[in-house]
Amino acid sequence: MRHLSPLSVALATVVLAAPLAAPLAAQRSTARSTTRTAADTATARSAFPSLRWRNIGPFRGGRSVAVTGSYVDRQVFYFGAADGGVWKTTNGGQTWQNISDFRVKGGFEIASVGAIAVAPSDPNVIWVGTGESGLREDLTYGTGIYRSTDGGETWEHKGLTDSQQIGAIRVSPTDPDVAY
């Protein structure tokens, strides 16, 4: 029988115990992170003393289940509010502008938005499905599907008036005039 040196025994113990240590440490850190102590809160406050919560807008619209971004410009995003229309930012979210109110040919308004998509082949073509799709007690019905071909300056009603809720839109990667 071969005799193992104390160094060999210690190394074997570390090699065998290492795979068990990581999951145990992860469990301990998870348990600690869910329970904040007064000391944790004080440390967090002192780390960022000059930061303050502020509302950067938009100032109406409520919750949102529809959001998309431009395939071309990393600063351009759109979101559709549950009862506040379509909003656009061109500066990565620093400011938002409503781009749907009173801009629809024929007088329809886009209020409740359940889906929004930008055409991959043309960043100026935006499709919006109205009617929030999440079942809630304060659900707002939609009036169909709309499309803008000028980045949200104007909108055209494209149909599905009686659908009430449209929860998803997919635009063809090669043809901005085809949406599902």
Secondary structure, 3 states (H helix, E strand, C coil): CCCCCHHHHHHHHHHHHHHHHHHHHHHHHHHHHHCCCHHHHHHHHHHCCCCCCCCCCCCCCCCEEEEEECCCCCCCEEEEECCCEEEEECCCCCCCEECCCCCECCCCCCCCEEEEEEECCEEEEEEEEECCCCCCCCCCCCCCEEEECCCCCCEEEEECHHHCCCCCCCECCCCCCCEC
